[in-house]
Amino acid sequence: MQEDGNLDSFRSALNDNHDWPCHYTFKFIVPKKQSETVLDLFADDPVQANESSSGRFIAYTMEIYVHSCDEVIALYQRVSAVPGVISL
């Protein structure tokens, strides 16, 4: 997730590249031990999962219908609270 100083820039980039509402693709790399925590945040959304060859990480892709850049940012902030998650 973007630092506070870059939040306005990230918000502008989202607005420049998307017409709201729309489907937005989220991608995360999650330590396997944190996978349930992340999945709980997206309980109602379809999730595609790919386990790493080592079995230590799972890559998740979610395409979610969102109404604004603020909704995208809020989802990134929720996931960034989970230790070890990498947002792509």
All heavy atoms as an XYZ file, in Angstrom:
701
protein
N       0.841     -1.184      0.000
C       0.000      0.000      0.000
C       0.877      1.234      0.000
O       1.957      1.242      0.554
C      -0.897     -0.047      1.245
C      -1.879      1.078      1.369
S      -3.030      1.153      0.017
C      -3.000      2.871     -0.295
N       0.408      2.263     -0.580
C       1.140      3.506     -0.707
C       1.262      4.220      0.646
O       0.363      4.163      1.466
C       0.421      4.439     -1.681
C       0.148      3.813     -3.033
C       1.405      3.606     -3.822
O       2.225      4.495     -3.895
N       1.570      2.447     -4.400
N       2.385      4.914      0.871
C       2.559      5.745      2.059
C       1.624      6.944      1.954
O       1.188      7.317      0.870
C       4.010      6.202      2.167
C       4.988      5.089      2.431
C       4.804      4.434      3.768
O       4.517      5.126      4.751
O       4.942      3.210      3.824
N       1.332      7.598      3.096
C       0.421      8.743      3.094
C       0.840      9.828      2.114
O      -0.001     10.436      1.458
C       0.299      9.329      4.503
C      -0.512      8.436      5.427
O      -1.258      7.579      4.912
O      -0.392      8.598      6.641
N       2.139     10.081      1.994
C       2.620     11.116      1.088
C       2.319     10.810     -0.367
O       2.206     11.704     -1.194
N       2.181      9.537     -0.697
C       1.901      9.124     -2.067
C       0.435      8.784     -2.300
O       0.063      8.426     -3.408
C       2.758      7.915     -2.438
C       4.229      8.243     -2.483
O       4.605      9.345     -2.851
N       5.055      7.302     -2.088
N      -0.377      8.895     -1.261
C      -1.776      8.496     -1.382
C      -2.528      9.335     -2.410
O      -3.294      8.796     -3.213
C      -2.470      8.572     -0.016
C      -3.809      7.875      0.105
C      -3.717      6.413     -0.293
C      -4.318      7.986      1.529
N      -2.287     10.630     -2.423
C      -2.954     11.490     -3.406
C      -2.528     11.129     -4.827
O      -3.352     11.119     -5.745
C      -2.666     12.967     -3.124
C      -3.396     13.474     -1.898
O      -4.444     12.887     -1.535
O      -2.925     14.459     -1.299
N      -1.258     10.812     -5.006
C      -0.751     10.408     -6.313
C      -1.389      9.089     -6.754
O      -1.786      8.934     -7.917
C       0.766     10.281     -6.252
O       1.266      9.814     -7.469
N      -1.489      8.146     -5.827
C      -2.107      6.854     -6.124
C      -3.582      7.049     -6.473
O      -4.080      6.485     -7.447
C      -1.936      5.919     -4.923
C      -2.464      4.523     -5.144
C      -2.099      3.791     -6.258
C      -3.312      3.937     -4.219
C      -2.579      2.499     -6.455
C      -3.787      2.653     -4.398
C      -3.424      1.928     -5.527
N      -4.272      7.877     -5.707
C      -5.687      8.172     -5.959
C      -5.856      8.793     -7.353
O      -6.743      8.406     -8.115
C      -6.235      9.105     -4.880
C      -7.707      9.424     -5.035
C      -8.215     10.302     -3.907
N      -8.446      9.487     -2.710
C      -7.749      9.576     -1.583
N      -6.776     10.460     -1.469
N      -8.023      8.801     -0.565
N      -4.987      9.736     -7.705
C      -5.047     10.373     -9.024
C      -4.804      9.356    -10.137
O      -5.497      9.371    -11.164
C      -4.013     11.493     -9.126
O      -4.360     12.552     -8.285
N      -3.825      8.484     -9.943
C      -3.536      7.461    -10.948
C      -4.724      6.519    -11.131
O      -5.065      6.152    -12.267
C      -2.285      6.673    -10.557
N      -5.350      6.143    -10.041
C      -6.537      5.292    -10.144
C      -7.634      5.992    -10.932
O      -8.245      5.412    -11.829
C      -7.055      4.907     -8.753
C      -6.244      3.877     -7.983
C      -6.725      3.797     -6.538
C      -6.320      2.518     -8.652
N      -7.888      7.244    -10.597
C      -8.946      7.996    -11.281
C      -8.614      8.245    -12.755
O      -9.516      8.262    -13.594
C      -9.221      9.314    -10.564
C     -10.030      9.111     -9.312
O     -10.873      8.219     -9.221
N      -9.782      9.950     -8.316
N      -7.342      8.424    -13.066
C      -6.935      8.648    -14.454
C      -7.076      7.391    -15.314
O      -7.261      7.488    -16.526
C      -5.484      9.130    -14.529
C      -5.308     10.545    -14.017
O      -6.319     11.261    -13.856
O      -4.147     10.933    -13.765
N      -6.976      6.228    -14.691
C      -6.949      4.973    -15.445
C      -8.209      4.124    -15.341
O      -8.277      3.059    -15.953
C      -5.739      4.139    -15.008
C      -4.448      4.789    -15.431
O      -4.160      4.870    -16.611
N      -3.685      5.289    -14.473
N      -9.177      4.570    -14.575
C     -10.402      3.776    -14.387
C     -11.627      4.672    -14.432
O     -11.597      5.808    -13.959
C     -10.372      3.038    -13.044
C      -9.231      2.082    -12.929
N      -9.230      0.832    -13.515
C      -8.032      2.192    -12.320
C      -8.091      0.225    -13.256
N      -7.331      1.032    -12.532
N     -12.693      4.144    -14.988
C     -13.995      4.807    -14.963
C     -14.844      4.081    -13.934
O     -15.172      2.899    -14.107
C     -14.670      4.741    -16.346
C     -13.929      5.566    -17.379
O     -13.475      6.675    -17.038
O     -13.814      5.098    -18.526
N     -15.167      4.773    -12.859
C     -15.906      4.170    -11.748
C     -17.398      4.204    -12.029
O     -17.869      5.163    -12.609
C     -15.597      4.903    -10.441
C     -14.137      5.070    -10.211
C     -13.450      6.232    -10.283
C     -13.171      4.060     -9.899
N     -12.115      6.016    -10.037
C     -11.919      4.692     -9.802
C     -13.236      2.688     -9.699
C     -10.760      4.006     -9.509
C     -12.077      2.012     -9.409
C     -10.860      2.650     -9.322
N     -18.121      3.203    -11.608
C     -17.680      1.933    -11.025
C     -17.109      1.005    -12.099
O     -17.415      1.152    -13.282
C     -18.956      1.359    -10.422
C     -20.058      1.935    -11.228
C     -19.580      3.291    -11.699
N     -16.292      0.043    -11.648
C     -15.684     -0.906    -12.582
C     -15.158     -2.119    -11.813
O     -15.134     -2.134    -10.588
C     -14.546     -0.245    -13.351
S     -13.109      0.168    -12.346
N     -14.734     -3.116    -12.582
C     -14.036     -4.255    -11.990
C     -12.567     -3.865    -11.842
O     -11.975     -3.308    -12.765
C     -14.163     -5.499    -12.867
C     -15.494     -6.137    -12.759
N     -16.545     -5.822    -13.586
C     -15.960     -7.063    -11.889
C     -17.596     -6.526    -13.244
N     -17.270     -7.287    -12.215
N     -12.008     -4.154    -10.679
C     -10.608     -3.842    -10.402
C      -9.926     -5.128     -9.967
O     -10.455     -5.882     -9.143
C     -10.507     -2.786     -9.299
C      -9.087     -2.324     -9.046
C      -8.534     -1.286     -9.787
C      -8.298     -2.940     -8.086
C      -7.236     -0.867     -9.572
C      -6.994     -2.529     -7.859
C      -6.469     -1.499     -8.608
O      -5.176     -1.083     -8.404
N      -8.744     -5.393    -10.521
C      -8.011     -6.609    -10.196
C      -6.998     -6.333     -9.096
O      -6.149     -5.457     -9.224
C      -7.295     -7.165    -11.438
O      -8.269     -7.419    -12.458
C      -6.558     -8.456    -11.112
N      -7.122     -7.087     -8.022
C      -6.180     -7.033     -6.900
C      -5.317     -8.283     -6.968
O      -5.815     -9.376     -7.259
C      -6.921     -7.043     -5.556
C      -7.730     -5.818     -5.289
C      -9.040     -5.725     -5.741
C      -7.199     -4.762     -4.574
C      -9.804     -4.598     -5.486
C      -7.955     -3.630     -4.315
C      -9.260     -3.549     -4.768
N      -4.024     -8.127     -6.669
C      -3.108     -9.265     -6.613
C      -2.254     -9.134     -5.364
O      -1.725     -8.067     -5.077
C      -2.225     -9.317     -7.853
C      -3.016     -9.587     -9.119
C      -2.104     -9.748    -10.307
C      -2.958    -10.045    -11.525
N      -2.238    -10.734    -12.555
N      -2.139    -10.252     -4.647
C      -1.369    -10.284     -3.411
C      -0.557    -11.566     -3.345
O      -1.014    -12.616     -3.785
C      -2.294    -10.247     -2.182
C      -3.246     -9.095     -2.169
C      -4.582     -9.282     -2.485
C      -2.820     -7.818     -1.845
C      -5.470     -8.218     -2.475
C      -3.706     -6.752     -1.833
C      -5.037     -6.954     -2.147
N       0.622    -11.467     -2.769
C       1.402    -12.649     -2.413
C       1.346    -12.736     -0.897
O       1.702    -11.783     -0.190
C       2.846    -12.548     -2.927
C       2.842    -12.474     -4.455
C       3.667    -13.743     -2.429
C       4.197    -12.231     -5.063
N       0.906    -13.892     -0.413
C       0.588    -14.039      1.001
C       1.342    -15.229      1.581
O       1.327    -16.314      0.989
C      -0.935    -14.262      1.175
C      -1.315    -14.412      2.624
C      -1.725    -13.134      0.510
N       2.000    -15.047      2.732
C       2.577    -16.214      3.402
C       1.459    -17.220      3.700
O       0.353    -16.827      4.095
C       3.154    -15.657      4.700
C       3.346    -14.190      4.431
C       2.247    -13.814      3.481
N       1.719    -18.480      3.463
C       0.674    -19.506      3.613
C       0.001    -19.439      4.983
O      -1.210    -19.600      5.093
C       1.251    -20.891      3.358
C       0.202    -21.948      3.183
C       0.792    -23.230      2.665
C      -0.317    -24.192      2.307
N       0.230    -25.409      1.698
N       0.773    -19.131      6.021
C       0.191    -19.091      7.369
C      -0.787    -17.931      7.551
O      -1.567    -17.928      8.496
C       1.291    -19.047      8.431
C       2.137    -17.804      8.385
C       3.252    -17.857      9.402
C       4.109    -16.606      9.289
N       5.204    -16.630     10.222
N      -0.769    -16.944      6.647
C      -1.680    -15.794      6.713
C      -2.825    -15.901      5.702
O      -3.644    -14.985      5.603
C      -0.914    -14.486      6.464
C       0.158    -14.200      7.465
C      -0.409    -13.870      8.846
O      -1.605    -13.771      9.054
N       0.480    -13.719      9.802
N      -2.887    -17.004      4.959
C      -3.845    -17.100      3.860
C      -5.297    -16.989      4.328
O      -6.108    -16.315      3.685
C      -3.633    -18.379      3.057
O      -3.849    -19.509      3.852
N      -5.644    -17.617      5.420
C      -7.033    -17.549      5.905
C      -7.417    -16.129      6.290
O      -8.547    -15.698      6.053
C      -7.249    -18.501      7.076
C      -7.249    -19.963      6.688
C      -8.333    -20.319      5.675
O      -9.481    -19.838      5.821
O      -8.022    -21.061      4.730
N      -6.487    -15.400      6.872
C      -6.758    -14.014      7.260
C      -7.102    -13.168      6.041
O      -8.057    -12.391      6.065
C      -5.540    -13.412      7.989
O      -5.222    -14.236      9.109
C      -5.819    -11.998      8.456
N      -6.347    -13.326      4.965
C      -6.609    -12.570      3.741
C      -7.905    -13.037      3.099
O      -8.736    -12.219      2.678
C      -5.423    -12.665      2.761
C      -5.786    -12.080      1.405
C      -4.213    -11.959      3.342
N      -8.117    -14.335      3.036
C      -9.351    -14.840      2.424
C     -10.586    -14.358      3.174
O     -11.622    -14.094      2.559
C      -9.328    -16.364      2.357
C      -8.353    -16.956      1.341
C      -8.369    -18.472      1.420
C      -8.676    -16.482     -0.062
N     -10.496    -14.226      4.483
C     -11.621    -13.717      5.264
C     -11.995    -12.291      4.863
O     -13.157    -11.902      4.949
C     -11.313    -13.761      6.768
C     -11.320    -15.173      7.320
O     -11.821    -16.094      6.641
O     -10.815    -15.356      8.447
N     -11.017    -11.502      4.413
C     -11.289    -10.130      3.983
C     -12.055    -10.083      2.667
O     -12.685     -9.080      2.344
C      -9.981     -9.354      3.835
C      -9.166     -9.146      5.113
C      -7.826     -8.525      4.785
C      -9.939     -8.290      6.094
N     -11.992    -11.180      1.902
C     -12.648    -11.254      0.596
C     -13.629    -12.418      0.546
O     -13.789    -13.063     -0.484
C     -11.586    -11.407     -0.504
C     -10.683    -10.222     -0.621
C      -9.486    -10.171      0.069
C     -11.039     -9.136     -1.413
C      -8.648     -9.073     -0.037
C     -10.207     -8.031     -1.524
C      -9.015     -8.000     -0.833
N     -14.322    -12.655      1.647
C     -15.180    -13.831      1.788
C     -16.255    -13.931      0.715
O     -16.627    -15.031      0.313
C     -15.805    -13.849      3.174
N     -16.770    -12.814      0.234
C     -17.870    -12.831     -0.732
C     -17.407    -12.685     -2.176
O     -18.232    -12.636     -3.084
C     -18.860    -11.709     -0.415
C     -19.498    -11.893      0.953
O     -19.679    -13.044      1.375
O     -19.802    -10.871      1.593
N     -16.105    -12.627     -2.395
C     -15.572    -12.371     -3.730
C     -14.856    -13.600     -4.281
O     -14.229    -14.344     -3.535
C     -14.594    -11.190     -3.676
C     -15.261     -9.936     -3.154
O     -16.250     -9.510     -3.766
O     -14.804     -9.407     -2.127
N     -14.940    -13.806     -5.611
C     -14.204    -14.929     -6.213
C     -12.699    -14.692     -6.130
O     -12.228    -13.583     -6.364
C     -14.683    -14.946     -7.667
C     -15.251    -13.595     -7.912
C     -15.682    -13.034     -6.592
N     -11.978    -15.746     -5.779
C     -10.534    -15.655     -5.585
C      -9.857    -16.757     -6.388
O     -10.257    -17.913     -6.319
C     -10.171    -15.805     -4.088
C      -8.668    -15.827     -3.897
C     -10.811    -14.709     -3.269
N      -8.820    -16.381     -7.126
C      -7.983    -17.353     -7.805
C      -6.702    -17.485     -6.985
O      -6.093    -16.465     -6.620
C      -7.661    -16.889     -9.220
C      -6.782    -17.845     -9.982
C      -6.425    -17.300    -11.360
O      -6.737    -16.165    -11.702
N      -5.745    -18.118    -12.135
N      -6.303    -18.713     -6.681
C      -5.122    -18.933     -5.844
C      -4.110    -19.818     -6.570
O      -4.487    -20.785     -7.227
C      -5.531    -19.594     -4.536
N      -2.833    -19.468     -6.424
C      -1.732    -20.271     -6.968
C      -0.661    -20.380     -5.895
O      -0.111    -19.361     -5.470
C      -1.148    -19.627     -8.225
C      -2.116    -19.634     -9.382
O      -2.662    -20.676     -9.714
N      -2.352    -18.486     -9.982
N      -0.378    -21.601     -5.492
C       0.635    -21.824     -4.465
C       2.030    -21.786     -5.093
O       2.236    -22.251     -6.218
C       0.398    -23.185     -3.805
C       1.244    -23.406     -2.570
C       0.823    -24.637     -1.794
O      -0.374    -24.918     -1.713
O       1.728    -25.310     -1.271
N       2.986    -21.230     -4.347
C       4.368    -21.175     -4.832
C       4.956    -22.579     -4.869
O       4.461    -23.496     -4.206
C       5.217    -20.273     -3.943
O       5.379    -20.844     -2.659
N       6.018    -22.738     -5.633
C       6.641    -24.062     -5.748
C       7.176    -24.553     -4.408
O       7.223    -25.753     -4.159
C       7.748    -24.040     -6.799
O       8.739    -23.102     -6.453
N       7.572    -23.625     -3.538
C       8.074    -24.011     -2.217
C       6.943    -24.323     -1.240
O       7.176    -24.919     -0.201
C       8.937    -22.896     -1.630
O       8.122    -21.771     -1.298
N       5.725    -23.875     -1.575
C       4.586    -24.088     -0.697
C       4.502    -23.099      0.453
O       3.622    -23.191      1.288
N       5.398    -22.117      0.477
C       5.414    -21.148      1.581
C       4.494    -19.962      1.337
O       4.123    -19.270      2.272
C       6.840    -20.657      1.817
C       7.759    -21.740      2.339
C       9.189    -21.287      2.543
N       9.297    -19.901      2.941
C      10.269    -19.083      2.559
N      11.211    -19.519      1.756
N      10.302    -17.832      2.978
N       4.159    -19.696      0.073
C       3.349    -18.534     -0.281
C       2.202    -18.930     -1.197
O       2.284    -19.938     -1.909
C       4.201    -17.481     -1.008
C       5.308    -16.934     -0.173
C       6.575    -17.492     -0.214
C       5.091    -15.866      0.682
C       7.605    -17.006      0.565
C       6.117    -15.366      1.470
C       7.367    -15.935      1.405
N       1.168    -18.108     -1.192
C       0.058    -18.267     -2.122
C      -0.171    -16.925     -2.802
O      -0.221    -15.886     -2.139
C      -1.226    -18.728     -1.409
C      -0.985    -20.057     -0.700
C      -2.381    -18.844     -2.408
C      -2.154    -20.565      0.115
N      -0.264    -16.949     -4.124
C      -0.581    -15.743     -4.889
C      -2.087    -15.728     -5.114
O      -2.656    -16.692     -5.627
C       0.157    -15.753     -6.215
N      -2.723    -14.639     -4.695
C      -4.162    -14.492     -4.854
C      -4.458    -13.402     -5.863
O      -3.829    -12.333     -5.854
C      -4.830    -14.106     -3.531
C      -4.847    -15.205     -2.514
C      -4.126    -15.099     -1.341
C      -5.588    -16.358     -2.723
C      -4.144    -16.109     -0.397
C      -5.604    -17.382     -1.794
C      -4.886    -17.248     -0.632
O      -4.906    -18.250      0.297
N      -5.429    -13.660     -6.716
C      -5.944    -12.663     -7.653
C      -7.445    -12.584     -7.437
O      -8.134    -13.605     -7.423
C      -5.642    -13.058     -9.111
O      -4.234    -13.204     -9.264
C      -6.160    -12.019    -10.078
N      -7.936    -11.359     -7.258
C      -9.358    -11.121     -7.068
C      -9.790    -10.015     -8.012
O      -9.149     -8.969     -8.075
C      -9.674    -10.645     -5.641
C      -9.261    -11.568     -4.554
S      -7.596    -11.202     -3.997
C      -7.625    -11.981     -2.414
N     -10.841    -10.235     -8.759
C     -11.413     -9.179     -9.582
C     -12.724     -8.773     -8.923
O     -13.667     -9.552     -8.863
C     -11.641     -9.639    -11.014
C     -12.037     -8.492    -11.911
C     -12.075     -8.858    -13.374
O     -11.276     -9.694    -13.800
O     -12.920     -8.299    -14.070
N     -12.746     -7.549     -8.434
C     -13.857     -7.089     -7.602
C     -14.490     -5.857     -8.217
O     -13.794     -4.956     -8.695
C     -13.349     -6.774     -6.184
C     -12.725     -8.036     -5.580
C     -14.468     -6.241     -5.300
C     -11.986     -7.800     -4.310
N     -15.810     -5.809     -8.173
C     -16.539     -4.638     -8.651
C     -16.483     -3.579     -7.556
O     -16.956     -3.799     -6.440
C     -17.984     -5.020     -8.970
C     -18.736     -3.948     -9.717
C     -18.494     -3.735    -11.068
C     -19.667     -3.157     -9.079
C     -19.173     -2.767    -11.768
C     -20.354     -2.178     -9.766
C     -20.107     -1.991    -11.109
O     -20.777     -1.015    -11.807
N     -15.870     -2.448     -7.867
C     -15.717     -1.359     -6.903
C     -16.353     -0.092     -7.460
O     -16.498      0.066     -8.669
C     -14.237     -1.111     -6.547
C     -13.643     -2.292     -5.798
C     -13.418     -0.821     -7.790
N     -16.706      0.807     -6.568
C     -17.415      2.016     -6.954
C     -16.552      3.268     -7.033
O     -16.976      4.269     -7.611
C     -18.586      2.251     -5.988
C     -19.598      1.166     -6.082
N     -19.557      0.041     -5.283
C     -20.657      1.009     -6.906
C     -20.563     -0.747     -5.602
N     -21.244     -0.179     -6.587
N     -15.351      3.218     -6.449
C     -14.503      4.412     -6.440
C     -13.068      4.038     -6.094
O     -12.795      2.944     -5.590
C     -15.010      5.421     -5.407
O     -14.782      4.935     -4.105
N     -12.175      5.002     -6.310
C     -10.780      4.798     -5.936
C     -10.653      4.637     -4.419
O      -9.787      3.906     -3.939
C      -9.909      5.932     -6.446
S     -10.263      7.532     -5.713
N     -11.518      5.303     -3.674
C     -11.455      5.187     -2.217
C     -11.769      3.769     -1.747
O     -11.204      3.302     -0.756
C     -12.403      6.193     -1.563
C     -11.934      7.626     -1.763
O     -10.702      7.850     -1.792
O     -12.788      8.516     -1.898
N     -12.630      3.070     -2.466
C     -12.922      1.682     -2.132
C     -11.701      0.798     -2.406
O     -11.377     -0.088     -1.615
C     -14.130      1.204     -2.933
C     -14.685     -0.112     -2.468
C     -15.980     -0.496     -3.174
O     -16.609      0.363     -3.829
O     -16.357     -1.672     -3.056
N     -10.998      1.063     -3.505
C      -9.766      0.333     -3.821
C      -8.735      0.562     -2.723
O      -8.133     -0.385     -2.201
C      -9.202      0.770     -5.199
C      -7.808      0.182     -5.429
C     -10.152      0.374     -6.312
N      -8.546      1.803     -2.352
C      -7.565      2.153     -1.326
C      -7.920      1.499      0.007
O      -7.051      0.955      0.690
C      -7.446      3.686     -1.200
C      -6.779      4.250     -2.461
C      -6.680      4.084      0.057
C      -6.869      5.750     -2.606
N      -9.189      1.503      0.366
C      -9.619      0.892      1.626
C      -9.325     -0.606      1.633
O      -8.881     -1.152      2.662
C     -11.104      1.144      1.858
N      -9.531     -1.283      0.498
C      -9.227     -2.716      0.433
C      -7.729     -2.968      0.568
O      -7.311     -3.878      1.288
C      -9.765     -3.307     -0.869
C     -11.277     -3.481     -0.913
C     -11.753     -3.736     -2.336
C     -11.700     -4.614     -0.007
N      -6.920     -2.152     -0.105
C      -5.471     -2.287      0.053
C      -5.051     -2.047      1.506
O      -4.177     -2.750      2.037
C      -4.719     -1.319     -0.857
C      -4.492     -1.826     -2.253
C      -4.959     -1.109     -3.346
C      -3.785     -3.004     -2.501
C      -4.746     -1.555     -4.645
C      -3.569     -3.459     -3.786
C      -4.051     -2.730     -4.856
O      -3.827     -3.175     -6.134
N      -5.647     -1.080      2.165
C      -5.299     -0.795      3.561
C      -5.666     -1.953      4.480
O      -4.904     -2.291      5.388
C      -5.969      0.499      4.017
C      -5.342      1.723      3.387
C      -6.069      3.019      3.677
O      -7.286      3.029      3.860
N      -5.331      4.121      3.700
N      -6.812     -2.588      4.242
C      -7.193     -3.744      5.061
C      -6.202     -4.880      4.896
O      -5.779     -5.501      5.867
C      -8.597     -4.237      4.699
C      -9.698     -3.340      5.161
C     -11.050     -3.957      5.048
N     -11.232     -4.682      3.799
C     -12.363     -5.265      3.440
N     -13.408     -5.228      4.222
N     -12.452     -5.905      2.292
N      -5.817     -5.157      3.646
C      -4.888     -6.260      3.398
C      -3.489     -5.930      3.909
O      -2.788     -6.797      4.427
C      -4.858     -6.625      1.890
C      -3.795     -7.662      1.602
C      -6.224     -7.135      1.467
N      -3.068     -4.672      3.808
C      -1.729     -4.303      4.254
C      -1.550     -4.463      5.758
O      -0.416     -4.501      6.245
C      -1.377     -2.884      3.815
O      -2.129     -1.933      4.530
N      -2.641     -4.577      6.490
C      -2.554     -4.813      7.932
C      -2.170     -6.248      8.271
O      -1.810     -6.546      9.406
C      -3.889     -4.444      8.600
N      -2.225     -7.148      7.291
C      -1.871     -8.549      7.498
C      -0.356     -8.688      7.332
O       0.190     -8.303      6.287
C      -2.621     -9.466      6.502
C      -2.224    -10.915      6.723
C      -4.126     -9.279      6.627
N       0.350     -9.217      8.329
C       1.810     -9.324      8.264
C       2.296    -10.172      7.087
O       1.744    -11.230      6.808
C       2.179    -10.000      9.586
C       1.023     -9.774     10.480
C      -0.193     -9.705      9.601
N       3.311     -9.674      6.398
C       3.977    -10.430      5.354
C       3.353    -10.380      3.982
O       3.878    -10.950      3.038
N       2.223     -9.696      3.816
C       1.548     -9.655      2.526
C       2.246     -8.647      1.604
O       2.603     -7.556      2.012
C       0.054     -9.259      2.687
C      -0.596     -9.020      1.337
C      -0.689    -10.328      3.456
N       2.401     -9.045      0.346
C       2.950     -8.165     -0.683
C       1.817     -7.851     -1.645
O       1.202     -8.762     -2.215
C       4.112     -8.840     -1.442
C       5.246     -9.161     -0.474
C       4.593     -7.954     -2.588
C       6.323    -10.048     -1.070
N       1.535     -6.577     -1.834
C       0.505     -6.140     -2.786
C       1.173     -5.863     -4.122
O       2.189     -5.185     -4.180
C      -0.182     -4.864     -2.297
O      -0.819     -5.099     -1.068
N       0.583     -6.374     -5.184
C       1.138     -6.139     -6.518
C       0.244     -5.199     -7.298
O      -0.905     -5.064     -7.071
C       1.259     -7.461     -7.286
C       2.089     -8.534     -6.587
C       2.046     -9.828     -7.396
C       3.521     -8.076     -6.421
